[in-house]
Amino acid sequence: MHFSAHVRTRPPRGGRLLALIPAAALVAALASCTSQSEALTTPCGVVVDGSGSAGATKNGFDAEAKLKGELLPFLQEQKCGTVDFAPITYTSQISSCKVDRVDLDPPHDETTDQDSQRRQARARAAAEALKELKCAKEERPGSDVWGALDRIASVMPSDGPKAKLLVVSDFEQSDPEFSIGDADLTTQAGRDKAIASLVEGRGLPAIGGMSVYPVGFGMKYGDRASEYEGFEKFWMEVLEERAKADVHNEYQ
């Protein structure tokens, strides 16, 4: 059997059906076929220093600028699923400054634009961090870094991935019972004495296994290398050797 060359072929049935489907339904159908991003499960914490040295002054480390510059990259690069906050004040453990946890990977369905949703959540977290910093600055001047580390550790989930902590501070410990400026950190014996006095009175911060990312660490020492060396050894012994945390420098 031979067909005429002039016979008109029908348009594909699929094409006719697609033409009848509303545009919104098509978008939803296509979205449902796309794979969703892997869930964000890492618990994160942000510690913000509201002491006098946190100001944007010649001798300050400008906590607000560092928070604005480093927080969003930290939350995204470390794949934070939630973020909690703690202030550094004269008495960090009992400070009234408190903002709520932010869920950085909110519930969603197959049609959700996850990238947009997560960006909005991180922006909300940045606003909360600045709120915490503002409150810390309004409290009595002081810098209980030790207590703030223990406070943020206490709200980190005990199961699942280990927490990651961004600590925006120069780490100048100065509270009602201890001032690092009065301690001799130039010798091992002096550092041991200072650490022992802190541990005896308050124990170690419960940050074992967590990753700590300092921002602004030791900035007051500038190019005074000999003073900075003892200061750094003091904190590395506290954080890594004794408290068993891992210290990283990506966000300095």
C-alpha positions as CSV (number, residue, x, y, z in Angstrom):
1,M,0.0,0.0,0.0
2,H,1.3,3.4,-1.0
3,F,0.6,6.7,0.8
4,S,0.3,9.9,-1.0
5,A,3.1,12.4,-0.5
6,H,0.5,15.0,0.2
7,V,-1.0,13.3,3.3
8,R,-0.8,15.7,6.3
9,T,0.7,14.1,9.4
10,R,-0.8,14.7,12.8
11,P,1.0,16.7,15.5
12,P,2.4,14.6,18.3
13,R,-0.2,13.7,20.8
14,G,2.1,14.8,23.6
15,G,2.5,18.2,22.2
16,R,-1.3,18.7,22.0
17,L,-1.6,17.6,25.6
18,L,1.2,19.9,26.8
19,A,-0.6,22.8,25.1
20,L,-3.7,22.1,27.2
21,I,-1.8,22.0,30.6
22,P,-1.8,25.4,32.5
23,A,1.7,26.9,32.8
24,A,1.6,26.8,36.6
25,A,0.9,23.1,36.6
26,L,3.8,22.6,34.3
27,V,6.1,24.4,36.6
28,A,5.0,22.4,39.6
29,A,5.3,19.1,37.6
30,L,8.9,20.0,36.5
31,A,9.8,21.1,40.1
32,S,8.6,17.8,41.5
33,C,11.0,16.0,39.2
34,T,14.0,17.9,40.4
35,S,16.0,16.4,43.2
36,Q,16.1,18.3,46.5
37,S,19.4,19.3,48.1
38,E,20.9,17.2,50.8
39,A,19.6,18.0,54.3
40,L,21.8,20.3,56.4
41,T,22.4,18.6,59.8
42,T,25.4,20.3,61.4
43,P,24.6,22.2,64.6
44,C,26.4,25.5,64.7
45,G,27.0,28.1,67.4
46,V,27.9,31.7,67.3
47,V,29.6,33.5,70.2
48,V,29.8,37.3,70.1
49,D,32.0,39.5,72.2
50,G,30.4,42.6,73.6
51,S,33.3,43.8,75.7
52,G,35.0,47.1,75.4
53,S,37.7,45.8,73.0
54,A,34.9,44.8,70.6
55,G,34.5,48.3,69.4
56,A,35.5,49.9,66.1
57,T,38.4,51.7,67.7
58,K,42.2,51.9,67.3
59,N,42.6,49.2,69.9
60,G,39.4,47.3,69.2
61,F,38.8,44.4,66.9
62,D,35.4,45.6,65.6
63,A,33.2,42.7,66.4
64,E,30.3,44.0,64.3
65,A,32.4,44.3,61.2
66,K,33.8,40.8,61.7
67,L,30.4,39.4,62.4
68,K,29.0,40.9,59.2
69,G,32.0,39.7,57.1
70,E,32.4,36.2,58.4
71,L,29.1,34.8,59.7
72,L,27.3,34.2,56.4
73,P,30.3,32.5,54.8
74,F,30.7,30.4,57.9
75,L,27.0,29.2,58.0
76,Q,27.1,28.3,54.3
77,E,30.5,26.7,54.0
78,Q,30.1,24.7,57.2
79,K,26.7,23.5,56.0
80,C,25.0,24.6,59.3
81,G,21.5,23.2,59.8
82,T,20.8,25.1,62.9
83,V,22.5,28.0,64.7
84,D,22.4,29.0,68.4
85,F,24.0,32.1,70.0
86,A,25.8,33.1,73.1
87,P,27.2,36.4,74.3
88,I,30.5,37.3,75.8
89,T,29.9,39.7,78.7
90,Y,31.3,40.3,82.2
91,T,29.4,37.2,83.3
92,S,28.6,35.2,80.2
93,Q,27.0,32.2,81.9
94,I,24.3,34.3,83.5
95,S,23.9,37.0,81.0
96,S,20.3,38.0,80.2
97,C,21.2,38.3,76.5
98,K,19.5,35.6,74.6
99,V,18.1,35.1,71.0
100,D,16.4,32.0,69.8
101,R,17.9,29.2,67.6
102,V,17.4,29.7,63.9
103,D,16.6,26.7,61.6
104,L,18.8,27.1,58.6
105,D,17.1,24.3,56.6
106,P,13.4,24.8,57.3
107,P,10.7,22.3,56.4
108,H,9.9,22.3,52.7
109,D,8.1,20.3,50.0
110,E,9.2,19.2,46.5
111,T,8.2,22.6,45.0
112,T,10.3,24.7,47.4
113,D,13.1,26.8,46.1
114,Q,15.6,25.6,48.8
115,D,18.4,27.9,47.8
116,S,16.2,31.0,48.3
117,Q,14.7,29.6,51.5
118,R,18.1,28.9,53.0
119,R,19.5,32.3,52.0
120,Q,16.6,33.9,53.9
121,A,17.2,31.7,56.9
122,R,20.9,32.7,57.0
123,A,20.0,36.4,56.7
124,R,17.6,35.9,59.7
125,A,20.5,34.3,61.6
126,A,22.8,37.3,60.8
127,A,20.1,39.7,62.1
128,E,19.8,37.6,65.3
129,A,23.6,37.6,65.8
130,L,23.7,41.4,65.6
131,K,20.9,41.6,68.1
132,E,22.9,39.4,70.5
133,L,25.9,41.6,70.0
134,K,24.0,44.8,70.7
135,C,22.6,43.3,73.9
136,A,26.1,42.1,75.0
137,K,27.5,45.6,74.5
138,E,24.9,47.1,76.7
139,E,25.7,44.9,79.7
140,R,28.5,45.5,82.2
141,P,31.8,45.7,80.3
142,G,33.8,42.5,80.6
143,S,34.9,39.4,78.7
144,D,34.2,36.0,80.1
145,V,35.2,34.0,77.0
146,W,35.5,30.8,79.1
147,G,31.9,31.0,80.3
148,A,30.5,31.9,76.9
149,L,32.2,28.8,75.4
150,D,30.6,26.6,78.0
151,R,27.2,28.3,77.6
152,I,27.1,27.7,73.8
153,A,28.3,24.1,74.2
154,S,25.4,23.4,76.6
155,V,22.8,24.1,73.9
156,M,24.5,22.1,71.2
157,P,22.7,18.8,70.4
158,S,24.4,15.8,72.0
159,D,23.8,13.4,69.1
160,G,24.4,13.7,65.4
161,P,27.3,15.6,63.8
162,K,29.7,17.5,66.0
163,A,29.0,21.2,66.5
164,K,31.0,24.0,64.8
165,L,31.4,27.2,66.7
166,L,32.2,30.7,65.3
167,V,33.7,32.8,68.1
168,V,34.0,36.5,67.3
169,S,36.3,37.7,70.0
170,D,39.9,38.7,70.8
171,F,39.8,36.1,73.6
172,E,40.9,38.6,76.2
173,Q,39.5,36.8,79.2
174,S,38.5,39.3,81.9
175,D,35.8,38.6,84.4
176,P,35.1,39.2,88.1
177,E,37.5,36.4,89.2
178,F,40.2,36.3,86.5
179,S,42.0,38.7,84.1
180,I,44.3,37.3,81.6
181,G,46.3,40.6,81.6
182,D,47.4,39.9,85.2
183,A,48.7,36.4,84.4
184,D,52.2,35.5,83.3
185,L,51.8,33.7,80.0
186,T,55.4,34.0,78.9
187,T,56.4,30.7,80.6
188,Q,54.9,27.2,80.8
189,A,54.8,27.5,84.6
190,G,52.9,30.7,84.4
191,R,50.4,29.4,81.9
192,D,49.9,26.2,83.9
193,K,49.1,28.4,87.0
194,A,46.6,30.5,85.1
195,I,44.8,27.5,83.6
196,A,44.7,25.7,86.9
197,S,43.1,28.6,88.6
198,L,40.4,28.8,85.9
199,V,39.8,25.0,85.8
200,E,39.6,24.8,89.6
201,G,36.9,27.5,89.8
202,R,34.7,26.6,86.8
203,G,35.9,23.4,85.1
204,L,36.7,23.2,81.4
205,P,34.3,24.4,78.6
206,A,32.4,21.4,77.4
207,I,33.5,21.7,73.8
208,G,35.1,18.3,73.4
209,G,35.1,17.2,69.7
210,M,33.7,20.5,68.5
211,S,35.3,22.7,65.9
212,V,36.1,26.2,67.0
213,Y,36.7,29.0,64.5
214,P,38.0,32.2,66.2
215,V,37.6,35.5,64.5
216,G,39.6,38.4,66.0
217,F,41.9,36.2,68.1
218,G,44.7,38.1,69.9
219,M,44.3,41.2,67.7
220,K,45.2,43.6,70.5
221,Y,48.8,42.3,70.4
222,G,49.3,43.5,66.8
223,D,53.0,43.0,66.0
224,R,54.0,42.3,69.6
225,A,55.1,38.8,68.7
226,S,56.6,37.8,72.1
227,E,53.4,38.7,74.0
228,Y,51.1,37.1,71.4
229,E,53.1,33.8,71.5
230,G,52.3,33.2,75.2
231,F,48.7,34.2,74.7
232,E,48.3,31.8,71.8
233,K,49.9,28.9,73.7
234,F,47.6,29.5,76.6
235,W,44.5,29.3,74.6
236,M,45.6,26.4,72.4
237,E,46.4,24.4,75.5
238,V,43.0,25.2,76.9
239,L,41.0,24.6,73.8
240,E,42.8,21.7,72.1
241,E,44.9,19.9,74.7
242,R,42.6,20.1,77.6
243,A,39.1,20.7,76.3
244,K,39.7,18.5,73.3
245,A,38.3,20.8,70.6
246,D,39.7,21.4,67.2
247,V,40.7,25.0,66.4
248,H,40.7,26.3,62.8
249,N,41.7,29.7,61.3
250,E,39.6,30.0,58.2
251,Y,37.7,33.0,59.3
252,Q,40.3,35.2,60.9
